[in-house]
């Protein structure tokens, strides 16, 4: 087919229906939702992550699809002491090499159903918050990683009604202290 790109599929994946029930309870540290925020150029993306109970965000700059996504994800989690039990993602091709990510992080990756953004509502909300710093259509090529980390810090220090007006950082600390008891 001249001029048409072949449709690719992600194979041998686990759906959100196969996740452990503890993930839905949002009470365990280490259950993450993942997505990418893209600029007008498809090869430059930000990479948001968050723990669903505390709304804590981990993000970094991403270059291209596939292995670069995995490398950036592994690097982002190397810099945080938080566990990565599960990761729930959408059906974007940047997640196609999820099995390498599972092996490197010792995690399980689960895929939401196509066109069911509400299955990862926290992530969609966080993408909206990130758009306050990186508006839709902004070329992310020139965004310095420091600028991304400043936005992450601001969002992690922003009080949230769903957390009893605590910040994600405060909520995370409280949960980590509770685990230590």
C-alpha positions in Angstrom: 0.0 0.0 0.0 1.9 3.0 -1.2 1.6 6.1 0.9 -0.1 4.3 3.8 1.5 3.3 7.1 0.8 -0.2 8.2 -1.3 -0.4 11.4 0.6 -1.9 14.3 -0.8 -3.6 17.3 0.5 -4.3 20.7 0.6 -8.0 21.3 0.4 -10.3 24.4 -0.7 -7.6 26.8 -2.7 -7.8 30.0 -5.9 -5.7 30.2 -7.0 -3.5 33.1 -9.5 -6.2 33.9 -6.6 -8.5 34.9 -5.1 -6.1 37.4 -5.0 -7.1 41.1 -8.0 -5.8 43.0 -5.7 -3.9 45.4 -4.9 -1.5 42.6 -8.6 -0.4 42.4 -8.6 0.3 46.1 -5.9 3.0 45.6 -4.2 2.2 48.9 -0.9 0.6 48.0 2.2 2.6 47.2 3.6 1.6 43.8 0.5 1.4 41.6 1.1 3.9 38.8 -0.8 5.3 35.8 1.3 6.3 32.9 0.8 8.5 29.8 2.7 10.8 27.5 2.0 14.5 26.8 2.9 15.4 23.3 3.8 18.6 21.6 3.1 19.4 18.0 6.1 17.4 17.0 5.4 13.7 17.6 9.0 12.9 18.5 9.2 15.1 21.6 7.1 14.2 24.7 6.9 14.7 28.4 6.3 11.6 30.4 3.9 11.8 33.4 3.5 9.2 36.1 1.7 9.3 39.4 0.9 7.1 42.3 -2.9 7.0 42.4 -3.4 7.4 46.2 -1.2 10.4 46.8 -1.3 12.0 43.3 2.5 12.2 43.5 3.9 12.9 40.0 7.2 11.7 38.5 7.9 13.0 35.0 10.8 13.4 32.6 11.5 14.4 28.9 11.2 11.7 26.3 12.6 11.7 22.8 11.1 8.9 20.7 8.9 5.9 20.8 9.8 2.4 21.9 13.1 1.9 23.7 13.5 5.6 24.5 10.3 5.5 26.4 11.5 2.5 28.4 14.9 4.1 29.0 13.3 7.3 30.2 10.9 5.4 32.5 13.6 3.3 34.1 15.8 6.4 34.6 12.8 8.3 36.2 12.2 5.6 38.7 15.8 5.2 39.5 15.7 8.7 40.9 12.8 7.9 43.3 12.7 5.4 46.2 9.1 4.5 45.4 8.2 0.9 44.4 6.6 0.1 41.0 4.2 -2.8 41.5 1.9 -2.0 38.6 1.7 0.5 35.7 -1.6 1.1 33.8 -1.2 2.6 30.4 -3.2 3.4 27.3 -2.8 1.7 23.9 -0.2 4.1 22.5 2.6 2.5 20.5 5.1 4.0 22.9 4.1 1.2 25.3 4.6 -1.5 22.7 7.8 -2.8 24.3 6.2 -3.0 27.7 7.7 -6.5 28.5 11.2 -5.0 28.6 9.8 -2.4 31.1 8.2 -5.1 33.2 11.6 -7.0 33.4 13.7 -3.9 34.1 11.4 -2.5 36.9 10.0 -5.8 38.2 6.5 -4.5 37.5 3.4 -5.6 35.7 2.0 -3.4 32.9 -1.7 -3.3 32.3 -3.5 -1.7 29.3 -6.8 0.2 29.6 -9.5 -0.5 27.0 -9.2 1.5 23.8 -11.1 4.8 24.0 -11.9 4.4 27.7 -9.9 7.4 29.1 -12.0 7.3 32.3 -10.3 4.1 33.3 -7.2 6.2 33.9 -9.0 9.4 35.1 -6.2 10.4 37.5 -3.8 10.4 34.6 -6.1 12.5 32.4 -6.6 15.0 35.2 -2.8 15.2 35.7 -2.3 15.8 31.9 -4.6 18.7 32.2 -2.6 20.1 35.1 0.6 19.7 33.1 -1.0 21.6 30.3 -1.1 24.7 32.5 2.7 24.6 32.3 3.0 23.2 28.8 0.0 24.4 26.7 -1.3 22.2 23.9 0.5 23.0 20.7 3.7 24.2 22.5 6.8 22.8 20.9 8.3 20.6 23.6 11.6 20.2 21.7 13.2 23.3 23.4 11.8 22.5 26.9 14.7 21.9 29.3 14.4 19.0 31.7 14.8 21.5 34.5 11.6 23.2 33.4 9.8 19.9 33.5 11.1 19.2 37.0 10.0 22.7 38.1 6.4 21.9 36.9 6.5 18.5 38.7 7.7 20.2 41.9 4.9 22.8 41.7 2.3 20.1 41.1 3.6 18.0 43.9 3.4 21.0 46.3 -0.1 21.9 45.2 -2.8 21.2 47.8 -5.6 18.9 46.5 -9.2 18.7 47.8 -9.2 14.9 47.3 -6.2 14.7 49.7 -7.9 16.7 52.4 -6.1 19.8 51.1 -2.7 18.2 51.7 -0.1 18.3 48.9 0.9 15.1 47.1 4.3 15.3 48.8 2.7 15.6 52.2 0.4 12.7 51.5 3.2 10.6 50.2 5.3 11.3 53.3 2.3 10.4 55.6 1.8 7.1 53.8 5.5 6.2 53.9 5.6 7.0 57.7 2.5 4.8 58.1 4.2 1.9 56.3 7.2 2.3 58.7 5.0 1.7 61.8 
